[in-house]
């Protein structure tokens, strides 16, 4: 209900007219309604109120990018990464912008810089949770440019950083299906399904994607089996919820790697070698 949402935002701004988050949310509402001029005005007010708000800079950049103003979008994202180097969504948005403009080397540079800056001291060798989205986006880049081995490497790194990154599982299964590796796609789906609690949005989406893949491959029996498994799990979960209102916390079991020599685990240096040496040297300056 756009009218109700607008009323709430206006009410909030009467009490706190410089609240950048409310201004950002209101601006996003206006983008959805097609009110471009008002959306820009609200984004500008938010930045005037809080110039270093990374969330506002990212949202504003995505909006002007959709309008076709790539230079302004690039400037906003670059500014965002200067004021908040550890804001992974900004690095991801900037890299994806360059990917869409087919500036592949620049996109690789940005993803690498983002991973260096967002890595967590206590994270895995892939940088930890915050870096997963960057590895996933980098993997999509390599997939689009035809380096399948590098894409798999990136997806492996993404799941090392965050074993429950649904976007990575989705992209990886698409890759394997398009490469004709249906058996590997099934293995990835099975890995993914173990990471999410029953009836969660992520798991329901994975079940549906799994079923559709089998249908596209002409495996009607397998598709039916996947559907039955998903329904059975949902029914069991609903029954348990009825009997026991409180649920156990979701499992955070790590995704295990495949055996040496299999397709998923590759040399850790493969991806970094995609970035020019001049770019890699930038790490010393950070």
C-alpha positions as CSV (number, residue, x, y, z in Angstrom):
1,X,0.0,0.0,0.0
2,X,2.0,3.0,-1.3
3,X,-0.3,5.6,0.2
4,X,0.0,4.1,3.7
5,X,3.7,3.8,3.4
6,X,4.0,7.4,2.2
7,X,1.9,8.6,5.2
8,X,4.2,6.7,7.6
9,X,7.4,8.2,6.0
10,X,5.9,11.7,6.0
11,X,4.9,11.3,9.7
12,X,8.4,10.1,10.6
13,X,10.1,13.0,8.8
14,X,7.9,15.5,10.6
15,X,9.5,14.4,13.8
16,X,13.0,13.8,12.4
17,X,13.4,15.6,9.0
18,X,17.1,14.7,8.7
19,X,16.8,11.0,9.2
20,X,18.7,9.6,6.2
21,X,17.4,6.1,6.5
22,X,13.7,7.3,6.4
23,X,14.6,9.6,3.5
24,X,16.2,6.7,1.7
25,X,13.3,4.4,2.3
26,X,10.9,7.1,1.1
27,X,13.1,7.7,-2.0
28,X,13.0,4.0,-2.9
29,X,9.2,4.0,-2.5
30,X,9.1,6.9,-5.0
31,X,11.3,5.0,-7.5
32,X,8.8,2.1,-7.4
33,X,6.0,4.6,-8.1
34,X,7.8,6.1,-11.0
35,X,8.2,9.5,-9.3
36,X,11.7,10.1,-10.5
37,X,12.1,13.8,-9.6
38,X,10.8,13.3,-6.1
39,X,13.0,10.2,-5.6
40,X,16.1,12.2,-6.6
41,X,15.1,15.1,-4.3
42,X,14.8,12.6,-1.4
43,X,18.1,10.9,-2.1
44,X,19.8,14.4,-2.2
45,X,18.2,15.3,1.1
46,X,19.4,12.1,2.6
47,X,23.0,12.7,1.4
48,X,22.9,16.3,2.6
49,X,21.9,15.1,6.0
50,X,24.4,12.3,6.1
51,X,27.0,12.5,3.3
52,X,28.9,9.3,4.4
53,X,25.9,7.0,4.6
54,X,27.0,4.0,2.5
55,X,23.5,2.6,2.2
56,X,22.1,5.8,0.7
57,X,25.0,6.1,-1.7
58,X,24.4,2.5,-2.9
59,X,20.7,2.9,-3.3
60,X,21.0,6.2,-5.1
61,X,23.7,4.8,-7.4
62,X,21.5,1.8,-8.3
63,X,18.6,4.2,-9.1
64,X,20.6,6.5,-11.4
65,X,22.1,3.4,-13.1
66,X,18.6,2.2,-13.9
67,X,18.0,5.6,-15.4
68,X,21.0,5.1,-17.7
69,X,23.3,7.6,-16.0
70,X,26.2,5.3,-15.5
71,X,28.8,8.0,-14.9
72,X,26.8,9.4,-12.0
73,X,26.2,5.9,-10.6
74,X,30.0,5.1,-10.9
75,X,30.8,8.3,-9.1
76,X,28.4,7.6,-6.2
77,X,29.7,4.0,-5.8
78,X,33.3,5.2,-5.9
79,X,32.6,7.8,-3.3
80,X,30.9,5.2,-1.1
81,X,33.9,2.8,-1.2
82,X,36.1,5.7,-0.1
83,X,34.0,6.7,2.9
84,X,33.2,3.1,3.9
85,X,35.8,0.6,2.6
86,X,34.2,-2.3,4.4
87,X,30.7,-2.0,2.9
88,X,30.6,-5.1,0.7
89,X,27.3,-4.3,-1.0
90,X,28.9,-1.1,-2.4
91,X,31.8,-3.0,-3.9
92,X,29.4,-5.6,-5.3
93,X,27.1,-2.9,-6.9
94,X,30.1,-1.2,-8.4
95,X,31.6,-4.4,-9.8
96,X,28.2,-5.5,-11.2
97,X,27.8,-2.0,-12.9
98,X,31.2,-2.5,-14.6
99,X,30.2,-6.1,-15.6
100,X,27.0,-4.9,-17.2
101,X,29.0,-2.2,-19.1
102,X,31.4,-5.1,-20.2
103,X,34.3,-3.5,-18.4
104,X,35.5,-6.9,-17.3
105,X,39.0,-6.1,-16.1
106,X,37.7,-3.1,-14.1
107,X,35.0,-5.4,-12.5
108,X,37.6,-8.0,-11.5
109,X,39.7,-5.2,-10.0
110,X,36.7,-3.9,-8.0
111,X,35.7,-7.3,-6.7
112,X,39.3,-8.0,-5.6
113,X,39.7,-4.6,-3.9
114,X,36.4,-5.3,-2.2
115,X,37.4,-8.7,-0.9
116,X,40.7,-7.3,0.5
117,X,38.9,-4.4,2.2
118,X,36.0,-6.5,3.6
119,X,37.9,-9.6,4.7
120,X,37.3,-10.4,8.4
121,X,40.3,-11.3,10.6
122,X,38.4,-14.3,12.0
123,X,37.0,-15.3,8.6
124,X,38.0,-18.2,6.4
125,X,40.7,-18.0,3.8
126,X,38.0,-16.5,1.5
127,X,37.5,-13.5,3.8
128,X,34.4,-14.5,5.8
129,X,30.7,-13.9,5.5
130,X,30.9,-10.3,4.1
131,X,33.0,-11.4,1.1
132,X,30.6,-14.1,-0.1
133,X,28.5,-11.8,-2.2
134,X,31.7,-10.5,-3.9
135,X,33.0,-14.0,-4.7
136,X,29.5,-14.9,-6.1
137,X,29.4,-11.8,-8.3
138,X,32.9,-12.5,-9.5
139,X,31.9,-16.0,-10.3
140,X,29.0,-14.7,-12.5
141,X,31.5,-12.5,-14.3
142,X,33.7,-15.4,-15.1
143,X,30.7,-17.5,-16.2
144,X,29.6,-14.7,-18.5
145,X,33.1,-14.4,-20.0
146,X,33.4,-18.1,-20.6
147,X,36.0,-19.1,-18.0
148,X,34.0,-21.9,-16.4
149,X,36.9,-23.2,-14.3
150,X,37.4,-19.7,-12.8
151,X,33.6,-19.3,-12.2
152,X,33.6,-22.6,-10.2
153,X,36.6,-21.4,-8.2
154,X,34.8,-18.2,-7.3
155,X,31.6,-20.1,-6.3
156,X,33.7,-22.4,-4.2
157,X,35.2,-19.4,-2.4
158,X,31.8,-17.9,-1.9
159,X,30.6,-21.0,-0.1
160,X,33.8,-21.1,1.9
161,X,33.0,-17.6,3.0
162,X,29.3,-18.3,3.7
163,X,28.1,-21.9,3.5
164,X,24.5,-20.7,3.2
165,X,24.8,-18.2,0.4
166,X,21.7,-19.0,-1.6
167,X,22.7,-16.8,-4.5
168,X,25.8,-18.8,-5.0
169,X,24.0,-22.1,-5.0
170,X,21.6,-20.8,-7.6
171,X,24.2,-19.4,-9.9
172,X,26.4,-22.6,-9.6
173,X,23.5,-24.9,-10.5
174,X,22.6,-22.8,-13.5
175,X,26.3,-23.0,-14.6
176,X,26.4,-26.7,-14.3
177,X,23.1,-27.2,-16.1
178,X,24.1,-25.0,-19.0
179,X,27.4,-26.9,-19.2
180,X,25.5,-30.1,-19.5
181,X,26.8,-31.3,-16.1
182,X,23.4,-32.3,-14.7
183,X,24.9,-34.7,-12.2
184,X,27.0,-32.0,-10.7
185,X,24.0,-29.6,-10.6
186,X,22.1,-32.3,-8.7
187,X,25.0,-32.6,-6.2
188,X,25.0,-28.9,-5.6
189,X,21.3,-28.8,-5.1
190,X,21.6,-31.6,-2.5
191,X,24.4,-29.8,-0.7
192,X,22.3,-26.6,-0.7
193,X,19.2,-28.2,0.6
194,X,21.1,-29.4,3.7
195,X,22.0,-25.8,4.6
196,X,18.5,-24.3,5.1
197,X,15.7,-25.1,7.5
198,X,12.5,-26.7,6.2
199,X,9.9,-24.2,4.8
200,X,12.4,-21.3,4.7
201,X,12.1,-19.1,1.6
202,X,15.5,-20.2,0.4
203,X,14.8,-23.8,0.7
204,X,11.4,-23.6,-1.0
205,X,13.0,-21.7,-3.9
206,X,15.8,-24.3,-4.2
207,X,13.2,-27.2,-4.2
208,X,11.3,-25.5,-7.0
209,X,14.5,-24.7,-9.1
210,X,15.6,-28.3,-8.6
211,X,12.3,-29.6,-9.9
212,X,12.3,-27.3,-12.9
213,X,15.8,-28.3,-13.8
214,X,14.7,-32.0,-14.0
215,X,11.7,-31.0,-16.1
216,X,13.9,-29.1,-18.5
217,X,16.2,-32.2,-18.8
218,X,13.2,-34.3,-19.6
219,X,13.4,-36.3,-16.4
220,X,9.8,-36.2,-15.4
221,X,10.2,-39.1,-12.9
222,X,13.0,-37.3,-11.1
223,X,11.1,-34.0,-11.2
224,X,8.1,-35.7,-9.5
225,X,10.4,-37.3,-6.9
226,X,11.9,-33.8,-6.1
227,X,8.4,-32.4,-5.7
228,X,7.3,-35.3,-3.5
229,X,10.4,-34.8,-1.3
230,X,9.7,-31.1,-0.9
231,X,6.0,-31.7,0.0
232,X,6.8,-34.4,2.4
233,X,9.4,-32.2,4.2
234,X,6.9,-29.3,4.3
235,X,4.2,-31.5,5.8
236,X,6.5,-32.9,8.4
237,X,7.7,-29.4,9.4
238,X,4.1,-28.1,9.6
239,X,3.1,-31.0,11.8
240,X,6.1,-30.4,14.1
241,X,5.3,-26.7,14.3
242,X,1.7,-27.6,15.3
243,X,3.0,-29.8,18.1
244,X,5.8,-27.7,19.2
245,X,5.5,-23.9,18.7
246,X,9.2,-23.2,19.3
247,X,11.6,-24.3,16.7
248,X,15.2,-25.2,16.9
249,X,17.7,-22.8,15.4
250,X,18.8,-23.5,11.9
251,X,21.9,-25.6,11.4
252,X,25.1,-23.8,10.5
253,X,27.0,-26.9,9.5
254,X,29.9,-26.1,7.1
255,X,29.7,-27.1,3.5
256,X,32.2,-29.8,2.9
257,X,34.5,-29.8,-0.1
258,X,34.6,-32.6,-2.7
259,X,37.3,-35.1,-3.0
260,X,40.7,-34.0,-4.4
261,X,40.6,-33.9,-8.2
262,X,36.8,-33.3,-8.5
263,X,35.4,-30.3,-10.2
264,X,34.4,-28.1,-7.3
265,X,37.8,-27.6,-5.5
266,X,40.5,-25.9,-7.5
267,X,43.9,-24.3,-7.0
268,X,43.5,-21.2,-4.7
269,X,45.7,-19.1,-7.0
270,X,43.5,-19.6,-10.1
271,X,41.3,-16.6,-9.4
272,X,43.9,-14.1,-8.3
273,X,45.9,-14.8,-11.4
274,X,42.9,-13.3,-13.4
275,X,43.7,-9.9,-11.9
276,X,46.7,-8.1,-13.5
277,X,49.8,-7.8,-11.4
278,X,49.5,-4.0,-11.4
279,X,46.2,-4.4,-9.6
280,X,47.4,-7.0,-7.2
281,X,50.2,-4.6,-6.2
282,X,47.5,-2.2,-4.9
283,X,47.0,-4.5,-2.0
284,X,50.2,-3.1,-0.5
285,X,48.8,0.4,-0.5
286,X,45.6,-0.4,1.3
